[in-house]
């Protein structure tokens, strides 16, 4: 296969990074209720699914481009390996959302099970996965989490599906240990970890991104899609989109 110089696109699809999203893109998250086997599990699978579909339809009607299926209700999260029950439940939800909505679908298997996310995405035909710690080491409330970019990329190749990897840089609810400089961490995530796109967050869920950090990541890695992962509002989105995608 002849190598391409610089990004080319066919419609929304970047041939160099596998990302199948418009530019700019608006991505919502389907925060699933506690799944079977998790400590807070209370609802039936039918109830969990209907709530997720209601949220997906609301995002679709509001003009969002994609939705991430995420096991948000499964706290406290395992560090790096989801239970089979959670994987199966997430696959059921992702498949229904994919079938019933026009949204692109992504998967985030909390806290950091990239293999599970890729497996779900490949099974249902989802467009992308989010990986919270793709490279380096972070201290989190689940303990130390190590990036496994090599395993993730090899597993994607083994599955044979074009699923984009969107990777966090200095992810929320974590302290970076291996590379505290966000610009260097971004370069390592993009060029050594070979992530298709980068995500920058605030320090915790719902907290705004530091716009200066966002600019540093953009300057360090100008050739990858850059997404804001927390805290965007109707009031701040215009300023964020002046830097991010």
Beta strands, then each sheet from edge to edge (+ up, - down):
strand 1: 9-10
strand 2: 13-14
strand 3: 27-31
strand 4: 66-70
strand 5: 104-108
strand 6: 128-131
strand 7: 137-140
strand 8: 143-146
strand 9: 164-168
strand 10: 174-176
strand 11: 197-200
strand 12: 225-228
sheet 1: 1+ 2-
sheet 2: 3+ 4+ 5+ 6+ 9+ 11+ 12+
sheet 3: 8+ 7- 10+
end
